[in-house]
Amino acid sequence: MRLDHAIAMADERIAQIQTVSEESLVTGHLDEVAKWTDRLDRLNTYLESAEQVVQSVDELLGHEEAMLRNHLAGTHALKQRLANATGGAIG
């Protein structure tokens, strides 16, 4: 009977140890998930900010490209007028 009692007590202690270990593992994993979630949130914020910068630069470059195309078209038209006025000597 004493042996059965000792075995039962040992089994109970083993069960408690496994429960504590499992709980601490879960807590550790939850902490790690929380850290990664925070990192991903910060990365997402950084990427959104970078995307806004890229969009602003893209708009600026589009505007500058349109101005250059207009300037090029005006230059081409002036070249044509000069060629016509000089009888083809220019152009």
ROZA-427351 format. One record per atom (N, C-alpha, C): x, y, z. Coordinates in steps of 0.02 Angstrom, whole numbers, plus 50000, padded with zeros to 5 digits. Example, Ala and Ser with C-alpha at 12.3 -4.5 7.8 and 13.67 -1.06 7.14 Angstrom:
% residues 2
506604971650390;506154977550390;506604983550390;506424988850354;506844994750357;506455000250394;
//
This chain:
% residues 91
500414994150000;500005000050000;500445006350000;500975006250038;501425011950039;501745012949971;501905007449938;502205007849872;501705010749822;501085008649825;500565011449781;500475018949794;500485020849857;500425027949874;501015031949847;501615029249855;502225032649830;502195033349754;501965028049720;501905028249647;501385033549627;500825033749661;500305038649646;500555045749656;500925046749710;501205053449723;501725055349669;502125050549649;502625051849596;502275053449530;501755049649514;501365051049453;501055057949455;500815059949513;500515066649520;501035072049509;501635071049539;502165076049530;502385076449456;502435070749424;502615070649353;502095074349311;501465073249326;500925076749290;500965084249300;501125086349360;501185093549375;501785096449338;502325092849336;502925095249301;502785096049226;502445091149196;502275091549125;501805097349111;501325098449156;500855103949147;501215110649150;501655111349198;502025117549206;502475118649145;502795113449122;503235114049063;502835116049002;502255112948992;501845114648934;501605121848938;501395123948997;501165130849006;501725135848994;502325134249019;502885138849008;503075139048934;503025133348900;503165133248828;502655137548790;502025136748808;501505140648774;501615148148787;501775149848849;501895156848866;502495159448827;503015155448822;503605157348784;503445158448710;503045154048683;502845154748613;502405160848603;501955162148649;501525168048644;501945174448647;502445174548691;502885180348695;503255181348629;503495175848600;503865176248537;503405178648480;502785176148479;502295178248429;502145185648437;502085187948498;501955195048511;502535199348486;503155197148498;503735200848474;503735201248398;503605195548365;503605195548292;503025199748264;502465199648298;501905203748276;502085211148280;502415213048333;502635220048341;503135221748285;503605217348272;504095218648219;503755219348151;503285214948137;502925215248074;502505221648068;502205223748123;501825230048122;502285235948106;502875236048138;503345241548124;503595241248052;503725235248027;503945234547957;503395236847910;502775235147924;502215237247883;502155244847881;502235248047939;502215255347942;502775258347901;503375255447907;503955257847868;503825257147793;503555251447773;503425250247701;502885254947675;502375256347715;501865261047694;502165268047684;502605269947729;502935276447724;503365276647661;503745271347649;504165270947590;503745271147526;503165267947527;502725267947469;502475275047455;502315278747506;502095285747497;502655289847466;503265288847487;503835292447459;503915290647385;503875284247370;503935282047301;503385284947257;502775285147283;502225288147244;502345295547232;502585299147282;502725306247273;503265307347221;503795303347224;504345303947175;504085302147106;503665297047101;503395294947037;502975300547006;502565303847048;502165309447023;502605315147000;503115316747038;503575322047019;503935320446954;504165314246948;504505312246886;504025312346826;503395310446837;502895310746784;502785317846761;502755322446808;502665329546792;503275332146752;503875330446776;504485332646742;504535329546672;504325323246665;504335320046600;503865323546552;503275325446575;502795328946533;503075335746511;503415339146558;503715345646540;504265344646487;504685339546495;505205338246446;504925336346378;504385332346379;504075330546314;503795336746280;503485341346318;503235347546289;503805351746261;504345352146300;504935355946277;505225352846213;505265346246212;505515342846152;505065343946092;504415343746103;503945345046048;504025352246023;504105356946070;504205363946050;504855364746012;505375361346033;506025361745999;505965358845929;505615353245923;505525350145857;505125354845811;504605357945838;504205362545797;504625368545775;505045371245820;505475376745803;505975374645749;506245368745754;506715366145704;506375365645636;505755363345636;505375362945573;505255369845543;505075374645586;504955381445561;505585384445532;506145383345567;506785385945541;506975382545475;506855376145471;507005372645409;506575375245352;505945376545365;505495379145315;505685386245294;505885390245344;506055397345330;506715397945292;507165393145300;507815393645267;507855389345206;507305386445187;507295382345127;507655375645137;507675373245197;507965366645211;508695366945230;508985372845235;509685373445254;509795371345327;509285372045369;509325370045439;508835364245448;509065359045480;508605353645494;508815347445465;
//
